[in-house]
């Protein structure tokens, strides 16, 4: 069964979530949920503290990292999670 990485502005009563790239899911799953991205991951609030890490990923060509940076800058806090 496949899983996807989603984001939405926090709080969760916001508009429907948006899907991010699979490579970004795998990378962030290791960092935030301690698995390879094939499992579910409970919603985590992320803030500008994650931006430097995401900028490194964006510089390395990881799709979706720049989109997540833009979302954090616009909404200040976003929820990200993995589900299938």
Phi, psi and omega per residue, in radians:
X1 nan 2.366 -3.099
X2 -1.623 2.662 3.109
X3 -2.158 2.810 3.104
X4 -2.281 2.697 3.046
X5 -1.698 2.201 -3.119
X6 -2.050 2.754 2.990
X7 -2.447 2.692 2.993
X8 -2.782 2.705 3.087
X9 -1.048 2.601 3.061
X10 -1.600 2.438 0.129
X11 -1.411 3.002 -2.999
X12 -1.166 -0.174 3.106
X13 -1.389 0.321 -3.104
X14 -1.465 -3.066 3.100
X15 -1.018 2.934 -3.127
X16 -0.983 2.628 -3.113
X17 -1.232 2.765 3.088
X18 -2.008 2.504 -3.133
X19 -1.494 2.452 3.058
X20 -1.889 3.012 -3.061
X21 -1.135 2.575 -3.120
X22 -1.104 -0.705 3.125
X23 -1.094 -0.718 3.100
X24 -1.117 -0.683 3.099
X25 -1.005 -0.841 -3.114
X26 -1.084 -0.720 -3.125
X27 -1.188 -0.855 -3.116
X28 -1.216 -0.510 3.099
X29 -1.073 -0.721 3.102
X30 -1.104 -0.736 -3.067
X31 -1.309 -0.726 -2.986
X32 -1.764 -0.489 -3.080
X33 -2.124 -0.044 3.091
X34 1.043 0.735 2.991
X35 -2.613 -3.109 -3.000
X36 -1.547 0.062 3.133
X37 1.677 -0.068 3.138
X38 -1.483 -0.182 3.126
X39 -1.835 2.942 3.063
X40 -1.268 2.737 3.072
X41 -2.394 2.156 3.126
X42 -0.997 2.643 -3.139
X43 -1.043 2.355 3.078
X44 -2.179 2.380 3.012
X45 -1.428 2.286 3.055
X46 -2.122 2.556 -3.083
X47 -2.214 -2.960 -3.138
X48 -1.078 -0.270 3.098
X49 -1.082 -0.438 3.142
X50 -1.511 -0.213 -3.057
X51 -1.025 -0.783 3.132
X52 -1.012 -0.693 3.095
X53 -1.127 -0.795 3.132
X54 -1.133 -0.609 3.086
X55 -1.087 -0.685 3.072
X56 -1.090 -0.713 3.100
X57 -1.143 -0.747 3.119
X58 -1.084 -0.754 3.106
X59 -1.082 -0.528 3.122
X60 -1.468 0.037 3.059
X61 1.528 0.300 3.129
X62 -1.366 2.028 3.129
X63 -1.088 2.475 3.097
X64 1.645 -0.391 -3.113
X65 -1.119 -0.783 3.133
X66 -1.137 -0.639 3.103
X67 -1.098 -0.742 3.128
X68 -1.190 -0.664 3.059
X69 -1.027 -0.840 -3.140
X70 -1.054 -0.695 3.133
X71 -1.130 -0.749 3.126
X72 -1.125 -0.754 3.131
X73 -1.118 -0.650 -3.128
X74 -1.295 -0.750 -3.007
X75 -1.818 -0.121 3.134
X76 1.255 -0.720 3.074
X77 -2.405 2.285 3.053
X78 -2.249 2.724 3.024
X79 -1.699 2.385 2.987
X80 -2.221 2.563 3.121
X81 -2.789 2.897 3.122
X82 -2.066 2.297 3.034
X83 -2.616 2.862 -3.105
X84 -2.142 nan nan
